[in-house]
């Protein structure tokens, strides 16, 4: 029987990112996927600021920046959201296809020793106090023994069903269709979108010579198993847009709906859910891939530190308590965006009013920081503005940046501006650095530089020195990392 520490079901962006995180910590991992091979198809087409920060923390961002196109504005229900003044190094959405993200993550995972077994669906499992035993189907059935199983196997997750975890939510009320095509008469802008008739349409140029066209109809609901031909897509697009831009040479045609569902639990003993296995929703604002990758980064270090025996039992429980509310918020805002994109005079009036409100910075920031996930704040001790938030990527002395410090995937105690070192030992790297006198935090603004901050491996702040003190530091270290003064 094959053995490993963690089995990941699903080799999409979520599963691959989790594999990279686990291998960075030295954890043995393998990936299983029921597909015969990678398809190269890509529904997702954008990476938001917080995901770019996380990828930067692991040295994975540069190749994507080279292959993508920065877009300064996102949207909320097809109402433009300008990101240019957000407090991040990446105040834009990066237009880059999911297939490109998968390729870069796959290369890192493979190089680090995380193999992908294709045509290998999870067919069953049993778990006990010491581990989990999986039955793998496909052409080469076999059994694998592991400590944990993570289902990253999509909205129809076999792992979620085997775990008996409910997936309640709302059914689809509309249909969106997309096609990757070439255009004989393209629109004048790289990104072009309008509402019209019973839906809306858009055209985005991802690479010279070809475009992604999307048409959404609120007067049509297709079954998930239905197929859409290129000719049908072109007819629907022409009806809503009044033109088909001379589309030809289709690479891919597919459809989606606005069904929204979330797993009732993200954990069942030694089984976890992440990505679309834990939540599905209408792809409004390009949040889906980002949500899954962020699930993976949250879970990865917690599994690793638990497997090394350096954490309390509460660490694994915190994955669900932190990420389930984030997923619920995405379902909530995508349902709202679906409503905003419907046709008719009542929705037109609502869009006019909300469009005026978005011109106010406070509204634009509130919606934009939610879409980009820059405003996430996890529950932690203390009321300091940084507590539970992502650490700003500050420029440090010597040319370093905070995100570069996090490349090791280890917790860091950052002692700032000659303020001394709190007592600490164990699984924490202590770094002394000179920082700017003030730090900018999304949704908060400027704050004075902290004396010291304890950073989790995912870049979120677990402790702030001047507010919590050394006793609180000892408690936090013991809870999260199993080390204390």
Buried (B, 14 or more C-beta within 10 A) or exposed (E): EEEBBBBBBBBBBBBBBBBBBBBBBEBBBBBBBBBEEBEEEBBBBBBBBBBBBBBBBBBBBEBBBEBBBEBEEBBBBBBEBBBEEBBBBBBBBBBBBBBBBBBBBBBBBBEBEBEBBBBBBBBEBEBEEEBBBBBBBBEEEEEBBBBBBBBBBBBEBBBBBBBEBEBEBEEBBBBBBBBBBBBEEBBEEBBBBEBEBBBBBBBBBBEEEBBBBBBBBBEBBBEEEEEBEBEEBBEBBBBBBEEBBEBEEBEBBBBBBBBBBBBEBBBBEBBBBBBBBBBBBBBBBBBBBBBBBBBBBBBBBBBBBBBBEBBBEEBBEBBBEBBBEBBEBBBEBBBBBBBBBBBEEEBEEBBEEBBEBBEEEEBBBBBBBBBBBBBBBBEBBBEBBBBBBBBBBBBBEEEEBBBBBBEBBBBBBBBBBEBEEBEBEEBBBEBBBBBBEEBBBBBBEEBEBBBBBBBBBBBBBBBBBEBBEBEBBBBBBBBBBBBBE
